[in-house]
Amino acid sequence: MAVIHHTTLRPTKLELLAEWLPTRPWHTGAEARPGKAGGFRLDDPAGEVGIELMVVTDGEGDTAVTYLAPMTYRSGPLADAGHALIGTMEHGVLGKRWVHDATHDPVFVSRLYALLTGRTQAQAQSETDTVDTTVAVSPAPAEAAADVELVRVTEGADHTDLEVRASGGASAPLTLRVRRVLRAGTDTAPDGGAGRVTAEWLLPDGTTARGEFATVLAGPGQG
């Protein structure tokens, strides 16, 4: 269970994202001024890694774009993942924390798969031990593997594809697609949406939108 500490962060998460977002191929602007718009957390059973799927809105009015930025928080750098480092920050309780793009973090990938297969629940972004009931999951089939290992990360125009394989097995690869640009109304799939996570976020005008955050694809992603 992740314990939420209401404390100071220097720099803040939004300050880190303001520097990092413009470096991403799916970000549309030359600079970023992100504002928090929602999100939720996932628990690391080992209690070592903080996992947050943060939603931010960048821009104003009709030109505003909403992005999903999953991040992991660690007490040290993730091995062989310097390219995935968003930055470091000083946490008022936990000290120095290394913030990574979670799509490159095996703990996040494992817990996202657990969510997509109905083996864990989304947790509230700012409350300890509280299920986020606004997050909806259409679980992947029951015969899905118990856990997966990350094979490859591929960036698309509006998403990031995580190619995975069953841990210790030789089954065909799957792709977990993480939506980076969130769009309202993408919460209903023609096939019923097996292996799909949808959630809410706030729009600049204060209304609530809902759309797809992640889904399971059969085989490698198509870019």
MOJOPE-V494923 format. One record per residue. N is the residue number from 1. RES is the residue in one small letter. OMEGA is omega in degrees with one decimal (999 if undefined). NEAR is the number of other ideal C-beta (glycine too) atoms within 10 Angstrom. Layout:
# MOJOPE-V494923
n->(N/N)
res->(RES/RES)
omega->(OMEGA/OMEGA)
near->(NEAR/NEAR)
This chain:
# MOJOPE-V494923
n->(1/2/3/4/5/6/7/8/9/10/11/12/13/14/15/16/17/18/19/20/21/22/23/24/25/26/27/28/29/30/31/32/33/34/35/36/37/38/39/40/41/42/43/44/45/46/47/48/49/50/51/52/53/54/55/56/57/58/59/60/61/62/63/64/65/66/67/68/69/70/71/72/73/74/75/76/77/78/79/80/81/82/83/84/85/86/87/88/89/90/91/92/93/94/95/96/97/98/99/100/101/102/103/104/105/106/107/108/109/110/111/112/113/114/115/116/117/118/119/120/121/122/123/124/125/126/127/128/129/130/131/132/133/134/135/136/137/138/139/140/141/142/143/144/145/146/147/148/149/150/151/152/153/154/155/156/157/158/159/160/161/162/163/164/165/166/167/168/169/170/171/172/173/174/175/176/177/178/179/180/181/182/183/184/185/186/187/188/189/190/191/192/193/194/195/196/197/198/199/200/201/202/203/204/205/206/207/208/209/210/211/212/213/214/215/216/217/218/219/220/221/222/223)
res->(m/a/v/i/h/h/t/t/l/r/p/t/k/l/e/l/l/a/e/w/l/p/t/r/p/w/h/t/g/a/e/a/r/p/g/k/a/g/g/f/r/l/d/d/p/a/g/e/v/g/i/e/l/m/v/v/t/d/g/e/g/d/t/a/v/t/y/l/a/p/m/t/y/r/s/g/p/l/a/d/a/g/h/a/l/i/g/t/m/e/h/g/v/l/g/k/r/w/v/h/d/a/t/h/d/p/v/f/v/s/r/l/y/a/l/l/t/g/r/t/q/a/q/a/q/s/e/t/d/t/v/d/t/t/v/a/v/s/p/a/p/a/e/a/a/a/d/v/e/l/v/r/v/t/e/g/a/d/h/t/d/l/e/v/r/a/s/g/g/a/s/a/p/l/t/l/r/v/r/r/v/l/r/a/g/t/d/t/a/p/d/g/g/a/g/r/v/t/a/e/w/l/l/p/d/g/t/t/a/r/g/e/f/a/t/v/l/a/g/p/g/q/g)
omega->(177.4/176.4/-178.9/177.6/176.5/-171.6/-178.8/175.3/178.7/-10.9/178.5/177.0/-179.0/176.5/176.3/-178.4/178.6/177.7/-171.5/-174.4/-179.1/178.1/-175.6/-178.6/-178.9/175.1/-169.0/-174.5/178.1/176.4/-177.3/171.7/-172.4/173.0/-177.9/-177.0/179.4/179.2/178.0/-178.6/171.1/179.7/168.1/-178.3/179.8/178.3/-175.5/-171.2/172.1/-176.7/179.9/172.4/-175.2/175.0/177.3/174.8/-178.1/-179.3/-176.3/173.9/-176.2/-178.8/-179.0/177.7/179.9/-176.6/172.4/-178.1/175.1/-178.8/170.7/-177.8/-175.6/177.7/177.1/-178.1/174.9/-175.6/175.8/-177.4/177.7/179.4/-177.6/-177.6/174.3/178.4/175.8/178.1/176.2/-179.9/-174.7/-179.9/-171.3/-179.5/-175.8/179.8/176.4/-176.7/-177.6/166.6/-170.0/-178.0/176.7/-175.1/-176.6/178.3/176.6/-177.8/178.8/-177.8/173.7/178.2/177.3/176.9/-177.8/179.6/174.5/-177.4/174.6/-178.7/175.1/-179.2/179.2/-174.6/-171.8/179.5/-179.6/174.1/-179.5/178.7/175.5/-175.3/178.4/178.9/-178.8/-179.1/167.4/-168.8/172.1/-177.8/-175.5/-178.3/178.6/-179.0/-179.7/179.8/-177.3/175.3/179.8/179.1/-172.7/175.4/-179.3/179.0/174.7/-177.7/-179.5/-176.1/170.8/179.4/178.2/177.1/-176.1/173.3/-179.6/179.3/177.4/-177.6/-178.6/-178.6/-179.2/-179.1/173.5/174.2/171.5/-178.4/177.7/178.5/178.1/174.8/-177.2/-179.2/179.4/175.6/178.7/-176.0/178.6/-179.8/179.6/-177.1/-179.5/171.1/177.1/-177.6/-173.6/176.3/174.0/-178.9/-176.6/169.6/-179.8/174.0/-178.6/-179.4/177.2/176.9/-177.2/175.2/176.2/178.0/-177.5/175.3/-176.6/178.6/177.3/174.9/175.3/178.1/179.6/176.9/-176.4/177.4/999)
near->(10/17/10/16/13/8/9/11/18/9/15/12/20/16/14/20/25/17/13/19/23/14/9/16/10/17/18/15/12/6/10/21/14/24/15/16/22/22/24/24/22/24/18/19/12/7/10/11/22/24/22/21/25/22/24/24/20/22/16/10/7/6/10/14/20/25/24/25/24/24/23/28/22/19/13/8/13/19/7/8/16/9/9/18/16/20/16/14/20/12/17/11/9/15/9/11/18/18/23/25/21/30/23/19/23/17/21/25/23/22/23/27/28/18/23/24/22/14/15/17/15/22/22/17/17/12/11/13/11/12/12/17/9/15/19/15/20/19/17/20/9/7/7/20/17/12/17/26/15/19/14/13/16/16/14/17/9/15/20/24/20/26/18/23/17/17/12/9/12/6/11/10/16/24/19/25/21/24/22/24/16/23/13/14/9/16/19/13/14/5/8/8/18/15/25/23/25/21/24/20/23/16/14/15/7/6/8/12/19/17/19/22/30/24/22/23/16/9/10/15/18/10/9)
